[in-house]
Amino acid sequence: MLSARRLCGRAAKVAPGLGGAEAEAYARLLKALADETRLRILSLLSKYEGEVCVCEIGENFALGQPTISHHLRILREAGLISGQKRGPWVYYFLNREKGAWLKKVLAEVL
């Protein structure tokens, strides 16, 4: 049986791609980003140095609070944002170190 390398006429060694666990982690992160609302939430949070109240986040979207909370939960589970409850409100902020990691992920995948 002929190898694929021999069939295509290439003798150069090809570097291995991502490992299974790495690819799975990257896919989870990219899946969290694969939504217009979540990208807009991240963009909104990136404009602030500190925290933003969930009520202020909700005011920027024509969506109900349960929908906003759903998107915030996905971003939180992906590690892209963090939240802190104070009284009746939750204040969210961007995990900037995760943003640096995301740039690394994209560089590795591409």
N, C-alpha and C positions, 0 to 999 in steps of 0.2 A: 504494500500500500504506500502511495506517495504522500509525503507530508505536505501540508498546506504551504509551507515556506518554499518547498521545492517546486510546487505547482505554479506559484506566482513568480518564480524566478528570482526571488530575493534571497540573498545570503546574509544580510545584515540582521543582527540580533535585535529583537523588539523588546522594549522595556515592559515589565509586567504592569497591568493596570491596578486599579484599586482592589484591595482585599474585600471579602464578603462583609465583615463587620463594619469596616470603614465605609463601604458603599451604602450599607443599610443606615448608618448614622447620618451620612450626607443626604440620603434620600428623604429621611424624616425631616431634616432641616429645610430642604428645598420644598417639600410638600407643604410645610407650614407657610412658606413664602408664596406659594402658588395661588394666591387669592388677592384680588384687587383691594378689598377692604383691609386685609392685614398689612399689605404694603403701605397703604395710606396711613394706617395707625402708626407703623414704624416711622414713616416720614414725619408725622406729626410729633412723635416723641423725640425724634432726633433734633428737632428745633429748640428743645429745652435742655438746659443744663441740669435742672432738678427734676422734681416729680410733677406729674400732671394728674389731677383728680379725674376719676372715671366719668364724673358728670360733665367735665369739660371735653373729654374725648367724645362722649355721646352727642354733644352739641354740634360737632363737626360733621355728623353723618345723618342721613335721613333714614335711620334704622332704629328699631326698638332696643331698649336696654338689654333684653335677653340675647339678642343677636350680637350686640357689641361685647357682652360678657363672654359669649361663645368664642369670638375671635381673639379676645384677650387671653382666654384660657389656653388656646392653641399656641399662641405666641409665648406664653409663660412656660408651657410644657416643653417647648422647643428651646427654652433658655434664652430667648431673645429679649425678653422683658422680665421685670420683677415688679411685684406690687406689695404695698404695705397698707394694712387696714388701720384707719384712724377714725374712730367714731363710726358713723354710718357709711363712710366713704372709703374707697380703696384708691391709693395714689400709686401710679405706675411710672416707671422710668426704664429707659433703654439700657440694656447690658452692653456697654460699649466694647468690652473685651470679646464678647460673642460676635460682634460686628467684625472685629479683626480676624477672628477665627473663620468667619464666613468668607472673607476675602481670600484666606488661605485655601479653603475648600474649593472655591471657584477656580483658583489658580491650579490646584492639583487635578481637578476634573478636566479642565480645558487644557 
